[in-house]
Every structure is written in C-alpha cells, then in structure tokens.
C-alpha cells in the first residue's frame, strides 16, 4: 500500500463523525463559555447551532469546521 493511501486512511479515521456527539450538541449544549469545541459533530448541524445561539440572544456567532468537529464562537 502506498504512503498516500495509508495517510488518507488515518485521516479518515480521525475525522469520524459520531451520531451521539451530534445529538448531544443539539440537545444538551451548554452556552456558558466560548470558544466551544464540539468533537465528532457533523458539519451540517452548524446552521442549527447558529439558530439556537441567535434565539438565546448571542451575537457575533460563527461556527468553524475543524478536522475533528466544530468550533463555536459567540458573544453575549
């Protein structure tokens, strides 16, 4: 197996998305301090997280996709 394929396999395992982590981010997210790191959360959840932050009165919200999940930034 070539070096490139082996490295891609390792990267794919590191980026594995977890359904439980995604559901926990949606249902039980704590809004006390930022940046909030959400490992294993699927990137398609980012708009829902933004919606919930805006509804709770946060401003300057953004969600960035990292190699292992999401990073959430917001101000009160």
MDAnalysis code that builds the backbone (N, CA, C; Angstrom):
import MDAnalysis as mda
import numpy as np

u = mda.Universe.empty(228, n_residues=76, atom_resindex=np.repeat(np.arange(76), 3), trajectory=True)
u.add_TopologyAttr("name", ["N", "CA", "C"] * 76)
u.add_TopologyAttr("resid", np.arange(1, 77))
u.add_TopologyAttr("resname", ["UNK", "UNK", "UNK", "UNK", "UNK", "UNK", "UNK", "UNK", "UNK", "UNK", "UNK", "UNK", "UNK", "UNK", "UNK", "UNK", "UNK", "UNK", "UNK", "UNK", "UNK", "UNK", "UNK", "UNK", "UNK", "UNK", "UNK", "UNK", "UNK", "UNK", "UNK", "UNK", "UNK", "UNK", "UNK", "UNK", "UNK", "UNK", "UNK", "UNK", "UNK", "UNK", "UNK", "UNK", "UNK", "UNK", "UNK", "UNK", "UNK", "UNK", "UNK", "UNK", "UNK", "UNK", "UNK", "UNK", "UNK", "UNK", "UNK", "UNK", "UNK", "UNK", "UNK", "UNK", "UNK", "UNK", "UNK", "UNK", "UNK", "UNK", "UNK", "UNK", "UNK", "UNK", "UNK", "UNK"])
u.atoms.positions = np.array([
    [0.850, -1.174, 0.000],
    [0.000, 0.000, 0.000],
    [0.894, 1.236, 0.000],
    [0.527, 2.224, -0.778],
    [1.364, 3.417, -0.875],
    [1.215, 4.292, 0.368],
    [2.174, 5.150, 0.548],
    [2.188, 6.028, 1.713],
    [0.982, 6.963, 1.718],
    [0.596, 7.483, 0.549],
    [-0.537, 8.404, 0.456],
    [-1.850, 7.769, 0.866],
    [-2.078, 6.543, 0.436],
    [-3.321, 5.847, 0.802],
    [-3.367, 5.549, 2.296],
    [-2.237, 5.156, 2.840],
    [-2.177, 4.858, 4.272],
    [-2.465, 6.120, 5.095],
    [-1.916, 7.241, 4.675],
    [-2.139, 8.501, 5.375],
    [-3.608, 8.931, 5.278],
    [-4.232, 8.736, 4.112],
    [-5.644, 9.076, 3.956],
    [-6.528, 8.227, 4.855],
    [-6.199, 6.947, 5.021],
    [-6.972, 6.088, 5.904],
    [-6.904, 6.598, 7.344],
    [-5.718, 6.990, 7.779],
    [-5.562, 7.507, 9.139],
    [-6.339, 8.804, 9.312],
    [-6.316, 9.696, 8.327],
    [-7.057, 10.948, 8.409],
    [-8.553, 10.701, 8.451],
    [-9.046, 9.748, 7.664],
    [-10.470, 9.446, 7.665],
    [-10.925, 8.898, 9.009],
    [-10.106, 8.082, 9.652],
    [-10.457, 7.567, 10.970],
    [-10.485, 8.695, 11.997],
    [-9.580, 9.642, 11.887],
    [-9.526, 10.761, 12.827],
    [-10.727, 11.685, 12.662],
    [-11.272, 11.767, 11.463],
    [-12.401, 12.648, 11.190],
    [-13.755, 11.968, 11.361],
    [-13.771, 10.784, 11.892],
    [-15.008, 10.039, 12.012],
    [-16.035, 10.851, 12.800],
    [-17.217, 10.985, 12.218],
    [-18.279, 11.735, 12.852],
    [-19.107, 10.803, 13.716],
    [-19.525, 11.295, 14.838],
    [-20.227, 10.486, 15.812],
    [-21.661, 10.987, 15.955],
    [-22.640, 10.104, 15.762],
    [-24.044, 10.474, 15.874],
    [-24.385, 10.899, 17.291],
    [-23.841, 10.221, 18.281],
    [-24.109, 10.590, 19.673],
    [-23.568, 11.976, 19.991],
    [-22.396, 12.314, 19.486],
    [-21.835, 13.641, 19.720],
    [-22.678, 14.706, 19.042],
    [-23.202, 14.400, 17.855],
    [-24.050, 15.348, 17.142],
    [-25.345, 15.594, 17.908],
    [-25.985, 14.542, 18.378],
    [-27.225, 14.697, 19.143],
    [-26.985, 15.424, 20.461],
    [-25.881, 15.142, 21.111],
    [-25.567, 15.833, 22.364],
    [-25.341, 17.320, 22.125],
    [-24.737, 17.671, 20.996],
    [-24.510, 19.080, 20.672],
    [-25.827, 19.789, 20.424],
    [-26.790, 19.104, 19.835],
    [-28.084, 19.716, 19.561],
    [-28.957, 19.811, 20.806],
    [-28.981, 18.773, 21.598],
    [-29.918, 18.700, 22.724],
    [-29.372, 19.287, 24.028],
    [-28.130, 19.040, 24.332],
    [-27.634, 19.407, 25.646],
    [-26.465, 20.365, 25.632],
    [-26.424, 21.272, 24.670],
    [-25.277, 22.162, 24.551],
    [-25.296, 23.231, 25.651],
    [-24.184, 23.415, 26.308],
    [-24.026, 24.437, 27.336],
    [-23.535, 25.723, 26.687],
    [-24.154, 26.832, 27.036],
    [-23.825, 28.116, 26.418],
    [-23.117, 29.044, 27.402],
    [-22.221, 28.503, 28.211],
    [-21.612, 29.322, 29.250],
    [-20.298, 29.980, 28.843],
    [-19.459, 29.309, 28.097],
    [-18.175, 29.910, 27.723],
    [-17.795, 29.501, 26.305],
    [-17.104, 30.409, 25.633],
    [-16.695, 30.196, 24.249],
    [-15.213, 30.470, 24.128],
    [-14.507, 29.900, 23.173],
    [-14.960, 29.011, 22.105],
    [-15.352, 27.651, 22.651],
    [-16.374, 27.101, 22.062],
    [-16.899, 25.802, 22.435],
    [-16.448, 24.786, 21.388],
    [-15.749, 23.760, 21.811],
    [-15.233, 22.746, 20.892],
    [-16.162, 21.537, 20.956],
    [-16.664, 21.132, 19.792],
    [-17.582, 20.001, 19.697],
    [-16.960, 18.919, 18.808],
    [-16.175, 18.020, 19.380],
    [-15.525, 16.989, 18.560],
    [-16.524, 15.951, 18.074],
    [-16.352, 15.508, 16.841],
    [-17.182, 14.459, 16.279],
    [-18.546, 14.898, 15.792],
    [-18.825, 16.194, 15.790],
    [-20.138, 16.702, 15.383],
    [-20.134, 16.954, 13.881],
    [-21.213, 16.541, 13.224],
    [-21.330, 16.664, 11.770],
    [-21.461, 18.134, 11.368],
    [-20.791, 18.566, 10.296],
    [-20.838, 19.967, 9.864],
    [-22.232, 20.464, 9.463],
    [-23.134, 19.577, 9.098],
    [-24.477, 20.010, 8.721],
    [-25.302, 20.520, 9.903],
    [-24.818, 20.319, 11.109],
    [-25.507, 20.781, 12.307],
    [-25.200, 22.256, 12.590],
    [-24.201, 22.811, 11.945],
    [-23.772, 24.191, 12.202],
    [-24.911, 25.211, 12.074],
    [-25.750, 25.175, 11.038],
    [-26.843, 26.154, 10.977],
    [-27.829, 26.033, 12.143],
    [-28.066, 24.827, 12.622],
    [-28.966, 24.654, 13.763],
    [-28.361, 25.234, 15.038],
    [-27.072, 25.059, 15.204],
    [-26.394, 25.634, 16.369],
    [-26.451, 27.151, 16.298],
    [-26.221, 27.708, 15.110],
    [-26.301, 29.166, 14.938],
    [-27.705, 29.670, 15.268],
    [-28.729, 28.975, 14.822],
    [-30.110, 29.358, 15.086],
    [-30.381, 29.396, 16.590],
    [-29.932, 28.355, 17.300],
    [-30.166, 28.308, 18.748],
    [-29.413, 29.413, 19.477],
    [-28.195, 29.709, 19.039],
    [-27.445, 30.794, 19.668],
    [-28.149, 32.134, 19.476],
    [-28.612, 32.402, 18.275],
    [-29.303, 33.665, 17.991],
    [-30.585, 33.777, 18.809],
    [-31.316, 32.664, 18.950],
    [-32.559, 32.675, 19.726],
    [-32.301, 32.938, 21.203],
    [-31.126, 32.584, 21.681],
    [-30.781, 32.809, 23.087],
    [-30.097, 34.148, 23.331],
    [-30.002, 34.992, 22.312],
    [-29.501, 36.339, 22.500],
    [-28.020, 36.545, 22.257],
    [-27.342, 35.621, 21.657],
    [-25.930, 35.782, 21.357],
    [-25.753, 36.537, 20.049],
    [-24.648, 37.252, 19.939],
    [-24.335, 37.956, 18.696],
    [-22.924, 37.572, 18.258],
    [-22.548, 38.034, 17.083],
    [-21.227, 37.736, 16.531],
    [-20.943, 36.233, 16.563],
    [-21.937, 35.444, 16.160],
    [-21.839, 33.982, 16.197],
    [-21.184, 33.461, 14.926],
    [-20.368, 32.453, 15.103],
    [-19.829, 31.742, 13.944],
    [-19.443, 30.333, 14.372],
    [-19.537, 29.429, 13.404],
    [-19.173, 28.038, 13.626],
    [-18.162, 27.666, 12.563],
    [-17.017, 27.168, 12.993],
    [-15.968, 26.761, 12.060],
    [-15.824, 25.248, 12.095],
    [-15.604, 24.684, 10.929],
    [-15.390, 23.244, 10.824],
    [-13.892, 22.983, 10.980],
    [-13.554, 22.161, 11.960],
    [-12.154, 21.775, 12.148],
    [-11.989, 20.337, 11.678],
    [-10.809, 19.819, 11.782],
    [-10.550, 18.458, 11.337],
    [-11.295, 17.402, 12.124],
    [-11.654, 17.694, 13.363],
    [-12.289, 16.676, 14.196],
    [-13.720, 17.009, 14.590],
    [-14.251, 18.138, 14.188],
    [-15.616, 18.503, 14.558],
    [-15.903, 19.962, 14.287],
    [-16.555, 20.633, 15.251],
    [-16.926, 22.034, 15.100],
    [-16.350, 22.854, 16.245],
    [-16.077, 24.114, 15.948],
    [-15.670, 25.086, 16.966],
    [-16.650, 26.243, 16.881],
    [-17.299, 26.561, 18.006],
    [-18.357, 27.571, 18.054],
    [-17.848, 28.797, 18.778],
    [-18.064, 29.980, 18.171],
    [-17.697, 31.263, 18.759],
    [-18.950, 32.121, 18.864],
    [-19.119, 32.852, 19.977],
    [-20.254, 33.760, 20.127],
    [-19.956, 34.764, 21.238],
    [-20.658, 35.899, 21.181],
    [-20.557, 36.938, 22.206],
    [-21.943, 37.194, 22.774],
    [-22.005, 37.632, 23.973],
    [-23.271, 37.993, 24.613],
    [-23.491, 39.467, 24.439],
])
